[in-house]
Amino acid sequence: MATLASAAFAQPKLREDNIDEVLAAMTLEEKATLVVGSGWGSMNAGSMTASTKVLVPGAAGTTVAIDRLGIPPTVLSDGPAGLRIDPRREGEDKTYFCTGFPVGTVLACSWNAPLVEELTAAMGNEVLEYGADVLLAPGMNLHRNPLCGRNFEYFSEDPLLSGKISAAYVRGIQSQGVGVSVKHFAFNDQEINRMENDAQIPVRALRELYLRNFEIAVREGKPWTVMSSYNKVNGTYTQQSHDLLTGVLRDEWGFDGIVMTDWGTKDGTVAAVQAGNDLMEPGMPVETKRIVAAVNDGSLDVADLDRNVRRILEYIVKTPRFSGYKYSDNPDLEAHAALVRKAAAEGMVLLENKGGALPMAAGKVALFGLNAYKSIAGGTGSGNVNKPYIRHISEGLENAGFTLDPVVANIYKTWRDYQNAEDAGAHFLPGNALGGGLTLGEGVMPEMAVRQEVIKNSVQRNDAAVVVIGRNAGEGDDRTLEGDFDLTSEERNLLTGVCNLYHQAGKKVIVVLNVGGVVETASWKSLPDAILLAWTPGQEVGASVADILTGASNPSGKLSMTFPVNYLDIPSSANFPYYKPEHGQLIPAEYIALAEEMGYKIPEPQPVKDYDYTAYEEGLNVGYRYFNTKNAEVSYPFGYGLSYTAFEYGKPVAKVASDGSVSVSVSVRNVGGVAGKEAVQVYVAAPDGGLQKPACELKAFGKTRELAPGESETLTMKVTSYELASFNSEASEWQTAAGTYKVLVGASVEDIRGEASFKMAKAQSWPAGRLLLPKE
Ligand code: BGC
């Protein structure tokens, strides 16, 4: 008690250079309060301060203030497609909209790390200017399965692409003097039962796939914070895994920021503190109590608590709120919208373009599909952004000089307005931790059936038809096969009807996919003349689509994932809850007691496959690592995307430097008729012998600048010897084998344009801890 009393008398005010002194002056209660956020939906300064002022309405949470020690609160806000705050405040006319940026998948499909950095610098500026300290982003779980409901927030099926794009994302945001929270660390690869699911992953796949992307983001992006996930890994909640949060993240990768939980609470608060989960968000008073009690009864070493408190103080002194930054509440939304329009077009992927159907001159167009008139800018859930507007595809085309068929437009607008009235706004997802009260985006309205006469009558009035197909998804649930991955019968009938009737008249049909994730394409892709995969590319969706259709932008996006022929071709489909399993029936405790009194034993409910646990039996067989190695047919391969121009690749050259790193150079020439950019991919096939490997793996990539016709550029891409390594789980070490490696330089994983090779004179290895092994 003597120490507590004397601590309470010391009143140093927090500065960058007196963290030890402040820590020493803190009471146990103050320490326990600082490591627990200020509560659900609570955007005020927390319980240890007199101030109850709401700091940034709509932010996801705060760290608490301790006025006595000059510790300010800090504000944590979602993420990742822009800042999510309330757009309106009570009693004010002023609005607080934020730019709706392209979702993570679009950023990855640009294959353009510098562009991502430029874009997220603008996003970071909104974080700063609206008074937040940390953006809860990027979301970067791997696309293990295309039906994961949050894939749109995430980048890719490949850890290198995901990691490099994430690192660029982090650098962009943090260049503004605010932080990020890289999430969800880790293995949060499905939404169904995300709070409790146990991801059971073989150690090699866990290292090479699901942690590799985070490793790159941490080493190269240096994020201020990391968010642990809700789920378990191999039997332990990630937020309570010392192996993960200390062994891997800090000891192996050198992370020196803070780890916070994802929004919720679990029983094992003390285990989380011990594991190195510094901050509980959004924070519950019971968590503070547990920590105090555990220190008092000796089950928690105060040194563990002090270590976490110190890290939080180190974080706080970096924040704009600590330095008293006077934010304007007035970022340049117009400039950011222009940037979004440009960047979005770089992440869209041209999947088909028969006979050069695109670009097309602005003319008379019959625009079909509800999402043409109610376009989707981004996903739902915490990843939704309250943006000032969505530029619908219909508007984008009209602004670009197209005349939209009024009869067709009218039918859809009537349907849209009717649905809008029925749905009236906010969309809440089942099982969403965020609960009510927040606008989390709108769901997709069902597509309507269109009579063939309507299509037929429109043909002679128009030069071409554009059909928009929309899909959206979000936090709290995974996607389904029927009517989501697959087209609905209404969509199929529309597509076949439009294609038949317009083609009979010699007119073109363009399909625009305004979707958040992979959809089935193999059965219908031969029907239209062109398919533009526009994704959900942010608030300027219509403008960006129009830019591509008219050729104002030349598409240069390429797929960051594989489009399979059938969903069930994907190995992880054998262990993914697309069929919506539920937890075994829970019998109320009083009935169990009653039954036991009567001498019956009620059997424990058994863990349900893909719900209580998910076995990652496919191991490394994720995406192209599987399809390419097996030479199995896909609808569109990883890395694929068309351009309005053509590129010729020179012969690649690979050179090994004395530090074992390899540089691969290749010249790329624009041999087509219009200016364009090309995303170049470097795949490496490891020498025979040693560990069994996928046929090849992406090890580097680059994108040319915009090349005029005839112009060329030489790209030089570097691969370190560590990046070549595979994880030997027996030896628990990363190993790069000696021998001759094949370098495959391509326009996609299936379109290899040139080969080179290099020789590693000697093998190299990097020991790693024996961590994250399945529980016995
Ligand atoms: C989501 C996180 C998000 C947090 C705060 C959680 O439900 O999983 O991604 O950052 O809520 O809104």
Residues whose N, C-alpha, C, O or C-beta is under 5 A from the ligand:
A	BS01	BGC	A60 D78 L136 D262 W263 S382 A433 L434
